[in-house]
Amino acid sequence: MPIQTLKRVKRTLLGQPISNERAHEERLIKTLALAVFSSDAMSSVAYATEEILIVLVLAGAGALYLSLPIALAIIALLTILVVSYRQVISAYPTGGGAYIVATDNFGHKLGLVAGSSLLIDYVLTVAVSIASGVAAITSAVPLLYNYRVGIGAAFILLIMLANLRGIRDSGKIFAIPTYSFILSLVLLVGFGFFRHYMGYNFTGSGKIVHPGLEPIGIFLILRAFSSGCAALTGVEAISNGVPAFKKPESKNARITLAWMAIILGSSFFGITELARFYHIVPNSTETVLSQLARGIFGAGAIYFYIQAATTLILVVAANTSFADFPRVSSLMAKDGFMPRQLMNKGNFVICVHLNLLEIGLLCVSAVCIAGHFRRFATQR
C-alpha cells in the first residue's frame, strides 16, 4: 500500500497532529476532567457493593447486615485518601501520583514498586471494567451472553481510537456516559429510598440456597472490607493528571477531586443501603445493581436506561487507564526505568508499537476475565 494512502488512512482515524504550540488547547475544564479522570472511580459503584455481599453471603443471610458498617468504613478510608491526594496535588502541580510521591519520599526502589503496581493495575482495570460492563448488558439481555467476549473486545478498540484522537475529544465523548450514570444513580437511590419508606418491597433474583459456609469472624469481615475497597479504584487518577487541567491546574484538580469524592461516597452508601433494605443477594446471572433497578422500576424504559448507563460508565472507566498509563510510563522513562521513547508523546514508531502491545495485553486480559467471570461467580 502506498505511503500516501497509509497517511490518509491514519489522518482519517486519528485526526491531524497537534503541534507543541497548540498543546494547551487540549487542556480540560473541570466538567470534562471529571468525565476523563473520574469515570473509573465512579463506575466502581456498580460492583463494589456486590463484592462485599459476595463475601458476606458465605456466612449466610444473617451476615448481610454487616454490609452497611463495612461500606461506612470504606467511605472513611475514601475521605482519608481524598484529603491526602489534595495535598499531593498542591505539592506536585506537574502531576504527582504514587510513583512521584514514593520516589521523592522513600527512594527509587519503593517508587518503582508503586509505579509498576500502577501500570499493572491500569491493565487489569480495563479488563475488569469491560467485563463488568458486559455483565450489565447480559443482565438486561441474557441472549447476548454468548457474545460477551466479542462485545468486550469491540469496546476496548473504540476507547483506544477515541484516545488516539486526543484527550479533549475523548473528554467530550466520555462526558455523556459519565453524567448519564450519575443521573441513573440519582434516580435509583432517590426512588429506592422513597419507595422503601412508603412500605414497598420486592424479592430479588438472588437466593441463598446453602447455609453459611463460614462463621462470621474478623477475617471474613476484613475480606469483605478488602473486596469492597474496589470502590476506591481510580481515586489517584486526578493527582496523576494535574497537567491536563486548564489553569490554575492545581486548584481545578482539587475541586474536581472533591466533586468525585462526594459523588462516589454518596452513591456507594446509597446502593449499599438499598441492597440492605431490599435484602438483595448476589446472583451469578444478574448483578446487584440490575436487581435493584428491576425491582424498583420494573423491566421498563427506566430499567434499561440504568443498565445502559451502567454499561457505558464501566466501558469508559477503562479510559482512566488509557489516560494515565502514558503519564506514569513517561515519568518512569524520564528516570531511566522504561524505554526513553516513552518520554515523548509524539509520533514515534516504537511508541506506536508499545501502545499496540499494551492494547493487546488489555484485550487478552479482558477476554480471559469475561470468559471466566460467570464461572467464578457460580463457583462462589
N, C-alpha and C positions, 0 to 999 in steps of 0.2 A: 504494500500500500504506500503511495507517495507520501513524502513527509508533509507536504502542504495539506493533504487530506487529513492526516493524523492531527495536525494543528487545528484544523477547523472543527474536527470532532471534539477535541479537547476543549476549545473555547466554548462550544455549544454546551458541553456538560458542566464545565467548571466556571464559565464566565471569564471576563477579562482579568488579567493580573492586576494586583493592587501595588502601586508604587509606594516607596517609603514615605514620600511626602503626603500621601493620602491615607496613611495608616490610621491617623487619628479619627478618620471618618468611620472606621469600624468600631469605635468605642460604643459602649452600650449605656442607654439610660436605665434607671433603676427598674422600671417595669419589665423591660426586655431582659435585663440581667437576672431578674428573679426567675424568668422562664428558662434561661440558659443554664444557670448555675444551681437552681434550687429544685429543679424537676426531680432529680434523683432522691433528694431528701424527702420531698413531699409525697412522692409516689410510694414510699415505704409504708405509708398509712394503709395502703391497700392490702398489705400482707403481714405487717408487724403484729397486730392483734391475733391473727391466725397462728403465727409462730408461737405465741405464748400459750394459746389454747391447745395446740397440738401436744405440747409437753404436759400441761396440767391434766389433760384428759387421761393420761396414763394412770393417774391416781383415782379416776372415776369422776362422776358428776359432782361429787361433794367438794372437789378441789377447784372448780371453775370460778368460785367466788374470789379466789386469790388474784384473778386477772387484773382487777382494779388497783389494789395496792402495788402490784408489780409495775403496772403502767405508770402510776404516780412516781415510783422510784426512778423509772426511766426518764420521765419528764424532768425530774430534779437533776438528773445527770445531764440532760439536754441543756438545762439552764446553765449549769457549770461550764459546759463546752462552749456555749454561745458567749458567755462572759469572757472566757479565755481567748476565743478567736477574735473577739472585738479588740482585745489588747494586742493580739498578733497583727491584726490589720493596721493598727496605729503604729506599731513598731516596725512593720515590714511593708511599707506602702508600695514597694515594687513587686509584691507577691510573696507571701510567706509560706504557709503550709507546713506540714510536718517535717519535710526534708530540710528546709532552710532553718527552721527553729531548732531542730535536733542537732544539725551540724554546727550552728553557731554556739549553742549552749553545752553540747556534750561531745563534740568532735565528729570526725568524718565516719567513724565506724558505726556509731548509732544513727548518724544521719543516713548512711547507706541502708541500714535496716529499715528505717522509716520510709525512705524513698522507694526502695524495692517493694516493700509491702504495699505502698500506694499503687505502684504500677500493676502489680498482680491483682489488687483489689479492683482497679479500673477494668481490667479484662473480665473478671468474674462478675462485676456489676452489670455489664452489658448482657452477659449470659442469663443472670438471674432475673433482671428486669424484663428482658424479652420473653423468657419462659413464663414469667408471671403474667405478662400482658396476653400471651397466647392462652394461658389458663383462664383469663377473664373472658376471652372470646368463646372458648369451648364450654364455659359455664352457661353462657347465654345461648349458644348454638352448638349443641353436642355433635351435630353431624360433621363439624369441621375438625373433630378431634384427630382423625387420621391424617390430616394435612398440617398439623401443628409445626412440624419441622420446616417445611417449605415456607409457611407464613412467617416464622421467626427469622429465617434467613433473608426473606424479602424486606422485612422491617430494618434489619441491620444495614442492608445495602442502601436503603433510602436515607437513613441517618448519615451514612458515610458521604453520600452525594451532597446532602444539604450542608454538611460542614466543609466540604471541599469548595463550595461556592462562596464561603465567607461567613464569619461569625455573626455579623449583623443580620445577614439574610436568614441564617439559621435561627437567630433570636426571634425574628418576625414569624417564622414558620412555627416555632415551638410555643409562642405566646398563646395561641388559641387552645391547644390541648391543656396547657397548664392552668389557664383560668377557667376552662370548661370543667376541669376536675375539681377545682376549688368550689365552683358553683354547685357541682354534684354533691360534694361533701356538705355544703350548707343545706341543700335540700334534704339529704338523707338524715343528717344529725338533727336538723330542725324539726322535720316532720316525725322522725323517730321518737324524739323526746315528747313532742306534743301528743302523739297517739298513745304512747305509753301512759302518760299521766291522765289521759282520757279513758283509760281502762282497756285499751286494745291489746290483744296478744295474738301470737301465731306460733306455729311449730315449724322449725327449720328442717331442712332435708337431712341434716346430720343426726346420727343416732349413736348412743353408747351401747354397743352390743355386749361387750365383755365387761366384767367387773374390773376394779382398779388393778393394774399390773404392778404398781409400785406404791409404797407408803408415802404420805405427804411429809417429806423430810426437807432439811435445809438444802441438800444437794439438788433435789427436784425443783425447789423454788429458785435456786441460783441458775439452774439450767434453763428454766422458763424465762428468767430475767435476761440471761445472755442471748437467748433466741429472740426475745422481744427487742433487744438493742439493735435489731435490724432497722428500727425506726430512726436510728442515728446515722444511717448510711448517707454519705454525701454532704454532711454538715460542713466539712472542711473545704468544699469546693469554692466558696466565695472568697475565702482567705487566699486561696491559690490564684484566683483570677482577678485580683485587685487592679492590675494594669489594664484590664479590658473595660473598666468603667470610665465614663466621662468625668472630667474634672469637676470638683475635687474628688479624686478617686477614693481615698480612704473614707471620707465622710459618706459618700454614696454607698460604698461597700458595707459600712457598719449599719446604715439604715436598712439596706436590703437584707442583711443577715438577721436583723431584728424582726422584719416582716416575716421572713421564712420561719423563724423560731415560733412566733405567735401562731401562725397558720398550722405548722406541723404539730405543736404541742396540743392545741385545742382540738384539732381533728383526730389525733391519736386518742386523746381522752374520750372524745365523743363516741368514736367507733367502739372502743373497748367497753364503755358504759352501756351502749346499745346491745352489744353481744351479751353482756351480763343480764340486762333487763329481759331480753327475749330468749335467754337460755340457749344461745347458739352453740352448736357442737361442730368442730371441723369435719369436713367431708372430703373424700378422695375424688369426688366428681364435681363438686361445686364449692367455690370459695366462700369464706365467711361474709365478705362484702356483698357477694351476689345473693346469698341467703337473706341478708338484711334488706337489701333493695327489693327483692322479690316479695318478701313478707310484708314490708311497709307499703309498697306502691302497687303490688301485683305485677303480673307479667305484661305490662303495657308499655307505653311510649317512654315514661319516665325511667322505668327499669332499664330499658335498652339504652337510654341516654347515659345513665350512670355507668353501665357496663362499657359503653363505647368510650366515655371519658376516661374510665379507669384504664382501659386498654391503651389509649393514646398516651396518657401520662406515663405509664410503665414503659412504653416504647421510647418516648422522648427522654425518659430518665437515663437511658443509655447515652444520651448526648453529653452528660456530665463527664463521662469517660473520654469522649472524643474531644471535649473542650480542654480537659485538664491533663490528659496523658501527654500531649506535646509540650505543655508548660513544664511539668515535672521532669520529663526526659531532657528538655532543653537546659534546665538548671543543673541536672546531673552531668550533662555533656560539657557544660562550661567548667565544671570541676574536674573533668577528665575521666569520668567514670562510665561514660557512654560514648558512642562514635561522635566525633566532633561535628559531623554534618548535621546532627540533630540540633545543634545550636541555631541553625538557620531555619527560617520559616518560608523560604523562597522555593523556587522551582528546581530542586536538585534531584537527580535521578535516584541517588541512593536513598534519599528521604522518601521518595515515592515507593521504592521497593520495600523499605522498612514499614511504611504505613500499610502497604498491601499485606505484608507478613502479619502485622498486628490485626488487620481485619480478618485474615484467615484464621488466626487463633481465636478471635471473638466468635466467628461463625462456628468453628468446631466446638467450642465451649457451649454455645447456645444449642447446637444440635444435640450434644450429649445430655445436657440438663433437660431440654424439652422432651427428649426421648425417654428419660428415666424418672422425670419429676412425678408423674402419676403413680409409677410403680413403687417408689419410695414412700409416697403418701399412703398408698394402700397397705404396704407392709407395716407402717406405723399403726 
